[in-house]
């Protein structure tokens, strides 16, 4: 086990307490975005902490690299690591963490929490009866449809069931184990859209899903439905969603992901008080960050402060 402080490069946002834990036991630098400085930083790194590892063609020049800790590593990165004796650490908490944030978005949107908070701060209460414009809907006994029952969806369906929601899901393959584990029913996509009070998007982004929730699909939703997207912005046709929100077809939307990130200050979504927006932070918690930091330090044999 080494007795010197390892050199770690960071290519992600970290909770301040997680960053403190890292800097207490390692020398830390940010990974430059491009150019010779980036190549030099990778060549000097004992460890990497990132949302995902650098491309394999860059890892090939990271001669000192002994471990990387990431949210998710693609298969080529794992193959390279195995060939070069590099330890790969992937988050085990991430999927539940994103599911929790998705549930928070759902509840905040359905109960109109941010808009009610803003109204109070604007001095509208007790001058106005705010219970009328900001009355929400119960989650219990509502129907929530989840598009995509992967690792995040499985956690979310369990949470929703515990809160007495009726749950539906779709996926590309039959998933009887998910039905058994969560009590949710797997149904075709159009049936899910037509039957749900809340639709949650958890699909991967690829050529088959890009723009797959457009005007035609949103027209299938029940009037007053709520849309939640914690997957990728381009899966939903933004113009179609805006039209549905403005017309009232959608009662609200909770969005952690967007077509443009970060959103420009004049983006039309920001003018709608029935939209709850967060800055793609579904996986950003102290616990999720600490898991990566502590795992990386252990893999590097770093002396603890």
C-alpha positions in Angstrom: 0.0 0.0 0.0 1.3 3.4 -1.0 2.2 5.9 1.7 2.2 8.9 -0.6 -0.8 11.0 -1.6 -2.2 9.9 -4.9 -2.9 12.4 -7.7 -6.6 12.5 -8.6 -8.2 14.4 -11.4 -11.9 15.4 -11.2 -14.3 15.8 -14.1 -17.6 16.2 -12.3 -19.4 18.5 -9.8 -18.9 17.3 -6.2 -20.7 18.0 -3.0 -18.4 20.2 -0.9 -18.1 17.6 1.9 -17.2 15.0 -0.6 -14.6 17.3 -2.1 -13.2 17.9 1.4 -12.9 14.2 2.0 -11.0 13.8 -1.3 -8.6 16.7 -0.8 -7.8 15.5 2.7 -6.2 12.3 1.3 -5.2 13.1 -2.3 -3.8 15.9 -4.4 -6.6 17.0 -6.6 -6.8 18.9 -9.9 -9.6 19.5 -12.4 -9.5 17.9 -15.8 -9.0 20.5 -18.6 -11.5 20.3 -21.4 -9.1 19.9 -24.2 -5.6 20.5 -25.6 -2.2 19.5 -24.3 -3.1 20.4 -20.7 -5.8 17.7 -20.8 -3.3 15.1 -22.1 -0.8 16.1 -19.4 -3.3 15.9 -16.6 -4.4 12.4 -17.7 -0.8 11.3 -18.0 -0.1 12.4 -14.4 -3.3 10.9 -12.8 -3.3 8.0 -10.4 -7.1 8.2 -10.2 -10.0 9.7 -12.0 -13.3 10.8 -10.5 -16.0 11.6 -13.2 -19.5 11.1 -14.4 -18.0 8.8 -17.0 -14.4 7.9 -17.9 -12.5 9.7 -20.7 -12.5 7.9 -24.1 -10.4 4.9 -24.4 -8.0 6.7 -26.8 -7.2 9.1 -24.0 -7.0 6.4 -21.3 -4.3 4.7 -23.4 -2.0 7.6 -22.6 -2.8 7.6 -18.8 0.2 5.4 -17.9 0.0 6.0 -14.2 -3.7 5.4 -13.9 -4.7 2.8 -11.3 -8.4 3.4 -10.7 -11.3 5.4 -11.9 -14.6 6.0 -10.1 -17.6 6.9 -12.2 -21.4 6.9 -12.3 -21.3 4.4 -15.2 -18.5 3.0 -17.3 -19.1 1.9 -21.0 -17.9 -1.6 -21.9 -14.9 -0.4 -24.0 -13.6 1.4 -20.9 -14.0 -1.7 -18.8 -12.2 -3.8 -21.3 -9.3 -1.3 -21.4 -9.2 -1.2 -17.6 -9.1 -5.0 -17.4 -6.3 -5.2 -19.9 -4.2 -2.6 -17.9 -5.0 -3.6 -14.3 -7.0 -0.5 -13.7 -9.7 -0.7 -11.0 -13.2 0.4 -12.2 -15.6 1.6 -9.5 -19.2 2.3 -10.6 -21.8 3.9 -8.3 -24.3 1.5 -6.7 -26.3 4.3 -5.2 -26.9 6.3 -8.4 -30.1 4.6 -9.5 -31.9 5.0 -6.2 -30.6 8.5 -5.9 -32.1 9.5 -9.3 -35.3 7.7 -8.5 -35.6 9.8 -5.3 -35.1 13.0 -7.2 -37.6 11.9 -9.8 -40.2 11.3 -7.0 -39.4 14.7 -5.6 -40.0 16.3 -9.0 -43.2 14.5 -9.3 -44.6 15.6 -5.9 -43.3 19.2 -6.3 -45.0 19.4 -9.7 -48.3 17.7 -8.8 -48.6 19.7 -5.6 -47.3 23.0 -7.2 -44.8 23.5 -4.4 -42.4 25.9 -6.1 -45.2 28.1 -7.4 -46.9 28.3 -4.0 -43.6 29.1 -2.4 -42.9 31.9 -4.9 -46.4 33.4 -4.3 -45.8 33.6 -0.6 -42.5 35.3 -1.2 -44.2 37.8 -3.5 -46.5 38.9 -0.6 -49.6 37.4 -2.1 -50.6 35.6 1.2 -52.7 36.4 3.2 -54.0 39.0 0.7 -55.1 36.1 -1.5 -56.5 32.7 -0.8 -53.6 30.7 -2.3 -55.2 27.4 -1.6 -57.4 27.8 -4.7 -54.8 28.6 -7.4 -52.2 26.1 -6.0 -54.4 23.2 -5.1 -52.8 20.0 -6.3 -53.6 16.3 -6.8 -53.1 13.3 -4.5 -50.5 10.8 -5.5 -52.3 8.0 -3.7 -54.9 6.3 -6.0 -53.6 8.1 -9.0 -52.1 6.2 -12.0 -48.4 6.8 -12.7 -46.9 5.4 -15.9 -43.2 4.9 -16.1 -41.6 4.8 -19.6 -38.6 2.6 -19.1 -38.2 0.1 -16.2 -34.5 -0.1 -15.9 -32.4 0.4 -12.8 -34.0 3.8 -12.0 -37.5 2.7 -12.9 -37.4 -0.3 -10.7 -36.6 1.8 -7.6 -39.2 4.4 -8.6 -42.0 1.9 -9.1 -41.3 0.5 -5.6 -41.5 4.0 -4.1 -44.7 4.8 -5.9 -46.3 1.5 -4.8 -45.4 2.3 -1.2 -47.2 5.6 -1.6 -50.4 3.8 -2.9 -50.2 4.9 -6.5 -51.4 2.6 -9.2 -48.4 1.9 -11.4 -47.9 1.0 -15.0 -44.6 0.7 -17.0 -43.4 0.0 -20.5 -40.1 -1.5 -21.7 -38.6 -2.9 -24.8 -38.6 -6.4 -23.3 -41.1 -8.3 -21.2 -40.3 -7.9 -17.5 -42.4 -10.2 -15.3 -39.8 -9.9 -12.5 -40.4 -6.2 -12.3 -44.2 -6.7 -12.2 -43.7 -9.3 -9.4 -41.3 -7.1 -7.4 -43.2 -3.8 -7.7 -46.9 -4.7 -8.3 -46.8 -2.6 -11.5 -48.4 -3.7 -14.7 -46.4 -3.8 -18.0 -48.6 -2.4 -20.8 -48.1 -1.0 -24.3 -46.9 2.6 -24.5 -50.1 4.1 -25.9 -52.2 2.3 -23.3 -49.9 3.8 -20.6 -50.1 7.3 -22.0 -53.9 7.2 -22.2 -54.3 5.7 -18.7 -51.9 7.7 -16.6 -52.4 10.8 -14.5 -48.6 11.2 -14.4 -46.1 10.0 -17.0 -42.5 9.6 -16.1 -39.8 9.4 -18.8 -36.8 7.2 -17.9 -35.9 6.0 -21.4 -32.3 5.9 -22.7 -31.7 8.4 -25.5 -31.0 6.8 -28.9 -32.3 7.0 -32.4 -35.5 5.2 -31.5 -36.4 7.4 -28.6 -35.3 10.8 -29.8 -38.4 13.0 -30.1 -40.6 9.9 -29.4 -42.9 11.9 -27.2 -44.3 14.4 -29.7 -47.6 16.1 -30.3 -49.3 12.9 -31.3 -48.2 11.0 -28.2 -49.0 13.9 -25.8 -52.5 14.1 -27.3 -53.1 10.6 -25.9 -52.6 11.9 -22.3 -55.6 12.5 -20.1 -56.4 16.3 -19.9 -54.6 17.6 -16.8 -51.9 15.0 -16.8 -48.4 15.7 -15.5 -45.2 14.9 -17.3 -41.9 14.2 -15.5 -38.6 13.8 -17.4 -35.4 12.6 -15.6 -33.9 10.8 -18.6 -32.8 13.1 -21.5 -34.4 16.2 -22.8 -34.5 15.3 -26.5 -36.7 12.3 -25.9 -39.6 14.8 -25.5 -40.5 17.2 -28.4 -40.0 20.5 -26.5 -42.3 22.5 -28.8 -45.1 20.0 -28.4 -44.7 19.9 -24.7 -44.8 23.7 -24.5 -48.0 23.8 -26.5 -49.6 21.2 -24.2 -48.5 23.1 -21.1 -49.9 26.4 -22.5 -53.2 24.9 -23.6 -53.7 23.1 -20.2 -53.6 19.7 -21.8 -50.6 19.1 -19.5 -51.3 20.5 -16.0 -47.5 20.6 -15.3 -44.1 19.3 -16.1 -41.2 18.4 -13.8 -37.9 18.5 -15.7 -34.4 17.6 -14.6 -33.2 17.4 -18.2 -33.5 19.7 -21.1 -32.8 20.0 -24.8 -30.3 22.9 -24.1 -28.2 22.6 -20.9 -27.9 25.0 -19.3 -31.2 26.6 -20.3 -30.8 30.2 -21.6 -32.3 32.8 -19.4 -35.1 33.6 -22.0 -36.2 30.0 -22.5 -40.0 29.9 -22.7 -40.2 27.1 -20.1 -38.9 29.5 -17.5 -42.0 31.7 -18.0 -44.4 28.9 -17.0 -45.3 28.6 -13.3 -46.6 25.0 -13.9 -43.1 23.8 -14.7 -40.6 22.7 -12.1 -37.1 22.7 -13.4 -33.8 21.4 -11.8 -30.3 21.6 -13.4 -29.7 17.9 -14.2 -28.9 17.0 -10.7 -30.8 13.8 -10.2 -27.6 12.0 -9.2 -26.1 14.8 -7.1 -26.2 14.0 -3.4 -23.6 13.9 -0.7 -24.1 10.1 -0.3 -23.7 9.4 -4.0 -20.6 11.5 -4.3 -19.0 10.1 -1.1 -19.5 6.6 -2.3 -17.3 7.4 -5.3 -14.7 9.3 -3.3 -14.3 6.7 -0.6 -14.2 3.9 -3.1 -11.5 5.6 -5.2 -9.4 6.5 -2.2 -9.5 2.9 -1.0 -8.6 1.6 -4.4 -5.6 3.9 -4.5 -4.5 2.9 -1.0 -4.6 6.6 0.0 -3.6 7.4 3.6 -6.7 8.6 5.4 -6.5 12.1 7.0 
